[in-house]
Amino acid sequence: EQMSPKENFNFLNNYLGYMEPVIRNNNGFVDKFIGDSIMALFPENTVDAINAAIEMRIKLVEFNHIISQFGQSPIDSGIGIHTGSLMLGIVGGEGRMEGTVISDAVNLASRLEGLTKVYGSSIIITEETLVKISDPTNYNYRFLDVVKVKGKNVAVYIFEVLDGDPEDIRELKTKTKDNFTKALQLYKNKDFQKALEGFKKVVYTNPYDQAALQYIGRCQKFIDLGFPDDWDGIERFN
């Protein structure tokens, strides 16, 4: 709202000009721009998408450094990655047609992008993406949650790729990964008091861990108010 329409166009084109080449250089292509969002496809393999996401986050630091010299506030971005089948084709009517991709996999990737705000993650991937990586040890990642997103009846296991975080945040999340994983297991086993203590240990070391803070809030709610008999550990986002 601080910019005129022309300034917004210039800002967007500047930002997209930084990001689009990264996608192309990692064997991907842009399907469409949706405002400041980018929908990209990586037809060859999953690693291309993850490498592009990490590189885009590095480019974002560079972009923010430059715009700060012009008095503009830094921006942030979240990236959701899912692997699955889709169809690329043409939609529309006689007067207006465009190319697009349609599938449940595309919808889920979009939902994951939205979850990056909830968990404070830069890159979120699904289990289907993780298992397609030939050597997962090339990346720093941690299990985040089991979720049901809007429009999905099936629960999805999601993971956070830490390599897209700033170095100081990545080091703190790596340092607290074991404690986070143990606390998460206690949470899924309904031992909310011990899980709360575990997540508090994580936050003591890394106050910026939004995912741990999210779990602290959930544990406190269950301790204070109880939980349903049929609670299955799945977080539902409607």
URDA-V584445 format. One record per pair of residues at least 4 apart in sequence whose ideal C-beta (glycine too) atoms are under 8 Angstrom apart, sorted by the first residue. I is the first residue (numbers start at 1). J is the second residue. Records with the same first field share a line. If there is no record, write none. Layout:
I->J / J
This chain:
3->7 / 8 / 11
4->8
5->9
6->10
7->11
8->12
9->13
10->14
11->15 / 67 / 72
12->16 / 35 / 36
13->17
14->18 / 63 / 67
15->19 / 36 / 63 / 75
16->20 / 33 / 36 / 38
17->21
18->22 / 59 / 60 / 62 / 63
19->23 / 38 / 56 / 59
20->24 / 30 / 38
21->25
22->26 / 52 / 55 / 56 / 59
23->28 / 29 / 30 / 38 / 40 / 52 / 56
24->28 / 29 / 30
25->52 / 55
26->42 / 48 / 49 / 51 / 52 / 55
27->42 / 43 / 44 / 45 / 48
28->40 / 41 / 42 / 43 / 48 / 49 / 52
29->40 / 41
30->38 / 39 / 40
31->39 / 40 / 41 / 88 / 99 / 100 / 101
32->39 / 98 / 99 / 100
33->37 / 38 / 39
34->38 / 39
37->113
39->101 / 106 / 110
40->49 / 52
41->86 / 88 / 101
42->46 / 48 / 49 / 52
44->48
45->132
46->50 / 81 / 83 / 129 / 132 / 133
47->51 / 133 / 134
48->52
49->53 / 81 / 83 / 129
50->54 / 81 / 123 / 125 / 129 / 133 / 139 / 161
51->55
52->56
53->57 / 79 / 81 / 123 / 161 / 164
54->58 / 123 / 161 / 163 / 164
55->59
56->60 / 77 / 79 / 164
57->61 / 77 / 79 / 122 / 123 / 164 / 165
58->62
59->63
60->64 / 75 / 76 / 77
61->65 / 166
62->66
63->67 / 75
64->68 / 74 / 75
65->69
66->70
67->72 / 73 / 74 / 75
68->72 / 73 / 74
77->122
78->113 / 114 / 115 / 116 / 117 / 121 / 122 / 123 / 124
79->113 / 116 / 122 / 123 / 124 / 164
80->109 / 110 / 111 / 112 / 113 / 114 / 115 / 116 / 123 / 124 / 125
81->109 / 112 / 123 / 124 / 125 / 126 / 129
82->105 / 108 / 109 / 112 / 125 / 126 / 128 / 129
83->105 / 126 / 128 / 129 / 132
84->103 / 104 / 105 / 108 / 128
85->103 / 105
86->101 / 102 / 103 / 105 / 106
87->101 / 102 / 103
88->99 / 100 / 101
89->99 / 100 / 101 / 102
90->97 / 98 / 99 / 100
91->97 / 98 / 99 / 100 / 102
92->96 / 97 / 98
93->97
101->106
102->106
103->107
104->108 / 152
105->109
106->110
107->111 / 151 / 152
108->112 / 126 / 149 / 152 / 156
109->113
110->114
111->115 / 149 / 150 / 151 / 152 / 237
112->116 / 124 / 125 / 126 / 149 / 158
113->124
114->118 / 149 / 237
115->119 / 121 / 124 / 147 / 149 / 158 / 237
116->120 / 121 / 122 / 123 / 124
118->210 / 214 / 237
119->124 / 144 / 145 / 160 / 210 / 211 / 214
120->208 / 209 / 210 / 211 / 213 / 214
121->144 / 160 / 210 / 211
122->161 / 164 / 165
123->160 / 161 / 163 / 164
124->144 / 158 / 159 / 160 / 161
125->129 / 130 / 141 / 158 / 159 / 160 / 161
126->130 / 156 / 157 / 158 / 159
127->131 / 156 / 157 / 158 / 159
128->132
129->133
130->136 / 141 / 159
133->138 / 139
136->141
139->161 / 162 / 163
140->161 / 162 / 163 / 170 / 173 / 174
141->159 / 160 / 161 / 162 / 163
142->159 / 160 / 162 / 173 / 177 / 180 / 181
143->157 / 158 / 159 / 181 / 184
144->158 / 159 / 160 / 211
145->157 / 158 / 184 / 211 / 235
146->155 / 156 / 157 / 158 / 188 / 233 / 234 / 235
147->155 / 156 / 158 / 234 / 235 / 236 / 237
148->152 / 153 / 154 / 155 / 156 / 234 / 235 / 236 / 237
149->156 / 237
150->237 / 238
152->156
155->234
160->173 / 211
162->170 / 173 / 174
163->170
165->169 / 170 / 173
166->170
167->171
168->172
169->173 / 206 / 208
170->174
171->175
172->176 / 205 / 206 / 208 / 209
173->177 / 180 / 206 / 209
175->205 / 206
176->180 / 201 / 202 / 205 / 206 / 209 / 212
177->181
178->182
179->183 / 198 / 201 / 202 / 205
180->184 / 198 / 199 / 202 / 209 / 211 / 212
181->185
182->186 / 198
183->187 / 194 / 195 / 197 / 198 / 199 / 201 / 202 / 212 / 215
184->188 / 195 / 215
185->189
186->191 / 192 / 194 / 195 / 198
187->191 / 192 / 195 / 199 / 215 / 218 / 219 / 233
188->233
190->227 / 231 / 233
191->195
192->196 / 219 / 222 / 223 / 227
193->197 / 219 / 223
194->198
195->199 / 215 / 219
196->200 / 216 / 219 / 220 / 223
197->201
198->202
199->203 / 212 / 213 / 215 / 216 / 219
200->204 / 216
201->205
202->206 / 209 / 212
203->207 / 209 / 212 / 213 / 216
206->212
209->213
210->214
211->215
212->216
213->217
214->218
215->219
216->220
217->221
218->222 / 235
219->223
220->224
221->225
222->226 / 227
227->231
